[in-house]
Amino acid sequence: MNCSLNLGLWNSVFAVPTALMDRYLKSCDGAALKVLLLILRNASGTVDTAQLSEQLGISQQQADEAVQFWANENILLLNQAPVKVRVQKQESPPAQKKIQHASGGVPPKMSQEELRRCLTENKDIKFLLQECERLFTRPLTGPEMQTLVGLSGWAGIHPDIILMVVQYCKELGKTNMRYVERTALDWLDKGIDTHEKAENHIRERTTAFKHEGLVKSALGIHDRSLIPKERQYIRSWFEEMGFDIRLIKLSYERTIEKIGKLSFDYMNAILTSWKEKGLKTPEQVMRSDKPPEQGQQEKKTSFDLDEFDKISIFNTPKL
């Protein structure tokens, strides 16, 4: 039996420098990668960003930003050989949604010259971008740098606070710049504008994430996020009632025994009852469950009926 290689698509190929892939494949976004591949495919001709937008199915702004990114990295030369690219400045498509600050303003788009001048004149901004690259372990893209600079110039957030936002998001595993931007603007709206306020907020949120993780694990919640009402209950159980995860887990077990399903409302009723009785540990709860002595039988029975009515599924308490 004879055989031969089926060249198929390999009859027509173009080269991609390995150095480009090694350095940028992880850091550049999808639009930038598409633009580069199409330009390499037509390396002998002139490429227009309007053509890039049409052929790749991306917006004009995405094409412009991708070209600017590769120009910043000295991969492309604008209006020069070997690859000529004419960047046509156009308004963003009306359907494209931009993040707006609470004041109603929209962050202006910076030119490359404005960005370079800002990095040259503002040492704090330069340090911010350097530290962000260190945290992300990769070079920042042009749009990412514009976002960070805009948070300082347009939103008026100090670069030190922006860096704390980036560090906080990095610890959450959220390195998308849009998430960073939303978080920074949320801090601004909450008046978090000093190191002390930022540290307190991070401490509170870190504690909340820890408690929520403990409860989700204890209750077997692995396939969904908690809703705000559930988060509020958890914060109350730990911070206001002072309970630990052992007692919260016991309330869950009692809930399953009584109604056969998870119910944060029912758990809260049980925990509230224990709080009113001064029960702080599972051992104390177990001792309180023991049958009363004969002389206290009548009083104890009446009390238990009241407590049962209190946490009845037909009388679910509200926040």
ZIRAGI-V833469 format. One record per helix or strand of 2 or more residues. SS is the DSSP state (H for helix, E for strand). FROM is the first residue (numbers start at 1). TO is the last residue. If there is no record, write none. Layout:
ss-><SS,SS>
from-><FROM,FROM>
to-><TO,TO>
This chain:
ss-><H,H,H,E,H,H,E,H,H,H,H,H,H,H,H,H,H,H,H>
from-><8,18,30,47,49,60,85,112,123,142,159,177,195,228,245,264,282,294,313>
to-><11,24,41,48,56,72,86,121,136,153,171,189,219,240,259,277,288,310,315>
